[in-house]
Amino acid sequence: MTSSPVTSQSNNANKAVIKVAKDALPACCPPKDEEHWNQHPRVYLPLKTGEADCPYCGNHFELEND
């Protein structure tokens, strides 16, 4: 079984919490492998602090720990 470099989970506000593996950087929203890849303009998110929110849809991206 292989793990996906980008995984998402729903939270209470219907926004996704998306875990991003270091080898899947740079992080973008919508993620390239998502079904709704064209829901809004693609934006690349800096994860220097380990997390970032998409300015369009509010999805929360977190860098996975090693």
N, C-alpha and C positions, 0 to 999 in steps of 0.2 A: 504494500500500500504506500503510495507517495502522498506527501502533504502538499497542499496548494500554497503557493507563495503569498496569496492574498485570500483571506477568509473574512466573511462578514457575519454579524449577529445583529438581530433587531434589539433595540432598547425600548424603553417605555414611551418615548416620544415619536416612535415610528422612524427614527433615524438609525442608520446602521453604524455599528462600531466595526471598523475594518482593520484587521491585523495585517501588517505588511512585513514580510521577511526582508532582511537586508539585501538578499540577492534579487529581490523584486523591485528595488529602487531604480529610478525615481518613482514615487507614488503619484498616481493621477486619479482624478475623479471625473467622470465615472471610470472605474477600473476597466482596463482593456478587455478582460474576459467576462464581464458582467453582461447579462441579457439586455439591460437597458443602457448600453454603451453610448447611446446618442441622446440621452434624456436632457442634457444641457451641454454647453461648450466644455471641452476637456480642459481642465486646469491641473497643473503640476503643483504638488504640495510639498513644502519644505518640512522635513521631519527632524531637523537639527535638535529640537528639544525633545523628540520622541513622540510627539503628537501634533496633529493639526486638524482643523475643521474645513470642510469644503464651503466656500462662500456662496455657492449656488443652492445646494440642497441640505447643507448642514451635517452631512455624514462626518463621523469622527474617525480619523485615521490614527493608528498607534503602531509604532515600530515594535516588532517582536523582539524579545530578549533572546540571546543565544542559547 
